[in-house]
């Protein structure tokens, strides 16, 4: 009986540190930022741990192999999400604008199965009294509603028009801007090609560009 208890204690210590190591390998993300894929991985890990703790001592390797496999799968998927925009949209989905300039997009709410009670609750939680005070209300891919007040909002459109050297055509169309406007602004700021742009945001004072760089912090970034 004592050996069983000692074995259980050993398993708790062992898998405690193994799961910490696996999570560190998978990258740093806050709980509120977890994607659907992240949540599935963590649920499966917790189930594997529960099974291992209730089985005999021979189950450690049987749990360790799936744990390593899931960690490797998460790293691979994270790389593909970062590298391929289409794959990122498939796994994480895309943020959706529910409120724009004080107007609610009712069709978008129906599509996302988001009801008015949930919307108003999160509006009140942000100490906002009226929808008309909101410049943009964005339903993020993690289910969180981000609210930008009109008085504080410095952007004309909240999503990138250029991202990692690629023109975001859907965002460009929804924003109402023209590609020529962006190119003219790029020339004025000494940027030749769209491929040279890491990020482009439309602000109230014009287009804001961050140039690509191999450095951790670029001194040549145009803000």
C-alpha positions as CSV (number, residue, x, y, z in Angstrom):
1,X,0.0,0.0,0.0
2,X,2.8,2.4,0.9
3,X,4.5,1.7,-2.5
4,X,1.3,2.7,-4.3
5,X,1.2,6.0,-2.4
6,X,4.9,6.7,-3.1
7,X,4.3,5.8,-6.8
8,X,1.4,8.3,-6.9
9,X,3.5,11.0,-5.3
10,X,6.3,10.4,-7.8
11,X,3.9,10.6,-10.7
12,X,2.5,13.9,-9.5
13,X,6.0,15.4,-9.3
14,X,7.1,14.0,-12.6
15,X,4.2,15.0,-14.7
16,X,3.9,18.4,-12.9
17,X,7.4,19.3,-14.2
18,X,6.8,17.6,-17.6
19,X,3.7,19.6,-18.3
20,X,5.4,22.8,-17.3
21,X,8.3,21.9,-19.7
22,X,5.8,21.1,-22.4
23,X,3.9,24.4,-22.0
24,X,7.2,26.4,-22.0
25,X,8.1,24.7,-25.3
26,X,4.7,25.5,-26.8
27,X,5.2,29.3,-26.1
28,X,3.9,31.9,-23.8
29,X,0.2,32.8,-24.1
30,X,-2.2,34.1,-21.5
31,X,-5.3,32.0,-20.7
32,X,-7.5,34.6,-22.2
33,X,-5.5,34.4,-25.5
34,X,-5.9,30.7,-26.0
35,X,-7.2,29.5,-29.3
36,X,-9.6,26.6,-29.8
37,X,-6.6,24.4,-30.7
38,X,-4.7,25.5,-27.5
39,X,-7.7,24.6,-25.3
40,X,-8.1,21.2,-26.9
41,X,-4.4,20.4,-26.4
42,X,-4.6,21.5,-22.7
43,X,-7.8,19.5,-22.1
44,X,-6.2,16.3,-23.6
45,X,-3.1,16.9,-21.5
46,X,-5.1,17.1,-18.3
47,X,-7.0,14.0,-19.2
48,X,-3.8,12.1,-19.9
49,X,-2.5,13.2,-16.5
50,X,-5.7,12.0,-14.8
51,X,-5.5,8.6,-16.5
52,X,-1.8,8.2,-15.6
53,X,-2.4,9.0,-11.9
54,X,-5.1,6.4,-11.6
55,X,-3.3,3.6,-13.5
56,X,-0.4,1.4,-12.4
57,X,3.3,2.3,-12.5
58,X,3.7,1.0,-16.1
59,X,1.6,3.9,-17.4
60,X,4.2,6.6,-17.2
61,X,5.8,5.9,-20.6
62,X,2.3,5.5,-22.1
63,X,1.4,9.0,-20.9
64,X,4.8,10.5,-21.7
65,X,4.8,9.6,-25.4
66,X,1.3,11.2,-26.1
67,X,2.4,14.3,-24.1
68,X,5.5,14.7,-26.2
69,X,3.5,14.1,-29.4
70,X,0.9,16.7,-28.4
71,X,3.7,19.2,-27.5
72,X,5.4,18.6,-30.9
73,X,2.1,19.0,-32.7
74,X,1.4,22.3,-31.0
75,X,4.8,23.6,-32.0
76,X,4.3,22.6,-35.6
77,X,0.8,24.0,-35.8
78,X,2.0,27.3,-34.2
79,X,4.7,27.5,-36.9
80,X,2.2,26.9,-39.6
81,X,-0.2,29.5,-38.1
82,X,2.6,32.1,-38.1
83,X,3.8,31.2,-41.6
84,X,0.5,30.7,-43.6
85,X,-2.3,33.2,-43.3
86,X,-4.9,30.8,-44.6
87,X,-4.0,28.1,-42.1
88,X,-4.1,30.7,-39.3
89,X,-7.7,31.7,-40.3
90,X,-8.7,28.0,-40.4
91,X,-7.4,27.3,-36.9
92,X,-7.9,30.6,-35.1
93,X,-10.6,32.2,-37.2
94,X,-10.7,36.0,-37.8
95,X,-11.7,38.9,-35.5
96,X,-15.1,40.4,-36.4
97,X,-16.2,44.0,-36.1
98,X,-19.6,44.0,-34.3
99,X,-19.7,47.8,-33.7
100,X,-18.5,50.5,-36.0
101,X,-18.8,54.2,-35.3
102,X,-21.6,53.6,-32.8
103,X,-23.6,51.3,-35.1
104,X,-24.2,47.6,-34.4
105,X,-23.7,45.1,-37.2
106,X,-26.6,42.9,-36.5
107,X,-25.8,40.5,-39.4
108,X,-22.3,39.9,-37.9
109,X,-23.8,39.3,-34.5
110,X,-26.2,36.7,-35.9
111,X,-23.4,35.0,-37.8
112,X,-21.3,34.8,-34.7
113,X,-24.3,33.7,-32.5
114,X,-23.6,36.7,-30.3
115,X,-26.7,38.1,-28.5
116,X,-27.4,41.7,-27.4
117,X,-27.3,40.7,-23.7
118,X,-23.7,39.5,-24.0
119,X,-22.8,42.6,-26.0
120,X,-24.3,45.1,-23.5
121,X,-22.8,43.3,-20.5
122,X,-19.3,43.7,-21.9
123,X,-20.0,47.3,-22.9
124,X,-21.0,48.0,-19.3
125,X,-17.9,46.2,-17.9
126,X,-15.8,48.7,-19.8
127,X,-17.6,51.5,-18.1
128,X,-19.3,52.6,-21.3
129,X,-22.8,53.9,-21.0
130,X,-23.9,53.9,-24.7
131,X,-23.1,52.1,-27.9
132,X,-22.7,55.6,-29.5
133,X,-19.5,56.2,-27.5
134,X,-17.8,53.3,-29.3
135,X,-15.6,53.7,-32.4
136,X,-15.0,49.9,-32.9
137,X,-16.3,46.9,-31.1
138,X,-14.2,43.8,-32.1
139,X,-15.0,40.2,-31.3
140,X,-11.5,38.7,-31.0
141,X,-10.7,35.1,-32.0
142,X,-10.6,34.1,-28.4
143,X,-14.2,35.3,-27.8
144,X,-13.2,38.5,-26.0
145,X,-14.9,41.7,-27.1
146,X,-12.5,44.6,-27.5
147,X,-14.0,48.1,-27.3
148,X,-12.3,51.3,-28.6
149,X,-13.9,54.5,-27.5
150,X,-14.4,57.3,-30.0
151,X,-12.5,59.8,-27.8
152,X,-9.5,57.5,-27.4
153,X,-9.4,55.7,-30.8
154,X,-6.6,56.8,-33.0
155,X,-7.2,54.5,-35.9
156,X,-9.6,54.8,-38.8
157,X,-9.7,51.0,-39.2
158,X,-8.5,48.6,-36.5
159,X,-7.1,45.8,-38.6
160,X,-3.8,45.7,-40.6
161,X,-3.9,46.7,-44.2
162,X,-0.4,45.2,-44.8
163,X,0.9,42.4,-42.6
164,X,4.3,40.8,-42.9
165,X,4.8,42.0,-46.4
166,X,1.3,40.9,-47.6
167,X,-1.5,43.2,-48.6
168,X,-4.7,42.3,-46.6
169,X,-7.2,42.6,-49.4
170,X,-10.3,41.8,-47.3
171,X,-9.3,44.4,-44.7
172,X,-8.5,46.9,-47.5
173,X,-11.9,46.4,-49.0
174,X,-13.7,46.7,-45.7
175,X,-11.8,49.8,-44.7
176,X,-12.8,51.7,-47.8
177,X,-9.2,52.7,-48.6
178,X,-7.5,52.4,-52.0
179,X,-4.3,50.6,-52.6
180,X,-2.9,53.7,-54.4
181,X,-3.4,55.8,-51.3
182,X,-1.2,53.4,-49.4
183,X,1.5,53.3,-52.1
184,X,1.6,57.1,-52.2
185,X,2.0,57.2,-48.5
186,X,4.8,54.6,-48.7
187,X,6.7,56.6,-51.3
188,X,6.4,59.7,-49.1
189,X,8.0,57.8,-46.2
190,X,10.7,56.2,-48.3
191,X,9.3,52.7,-48.6
192,X,9.5,51.2,-52.1
193,X,7.7,47.8,-52.0
194,X,4.8,46.3,-50.0
195,X,7.2,43.4,-49.3
196,X,9.3,45.8,-47.2
197,X,6.4,46.5,-44.8
198,X,6.0,44.5,-41.7
199,X,2.8,46.3,-40.6
200,X,0.5,49.1,-41.9
201,X,-2.3,50.6,-39.9
202,X,-4.7,53.4,-41.0
203,X,-4.7,56.1,-38.4
204,X,-6.5,59.4,-38.2
205,X,-3.2,61.2,-39.0
206,X,-2.4,59.0,-42.0
207,X,-0.9,55.5,-42.7
208,X,1.5,54.2,-40.1
209,X,4.2,51.8,-41.3
210,X,6.6,49.6,-39.6
211,X,9.4,48.3,-41.9
212,X,10.7,44.8,-41.9
213,X,13.9,44.2,-40.0
214,X,16.1,41.3,-38.9
215,X,16.8,43.2,-35.7
216,X,14.8,42.6,-32.5
217,X,14.1,46.4,-32.3
218,X,14.4,48.3,-35.6
219,X,15.7,51.9,-35.4
220,X,14.5,52.4,-39.0
221,X,10.8,51.6,-38.3
222,X,8.5,54.3,-39.5
223,X,5.8,55.2,-37.0
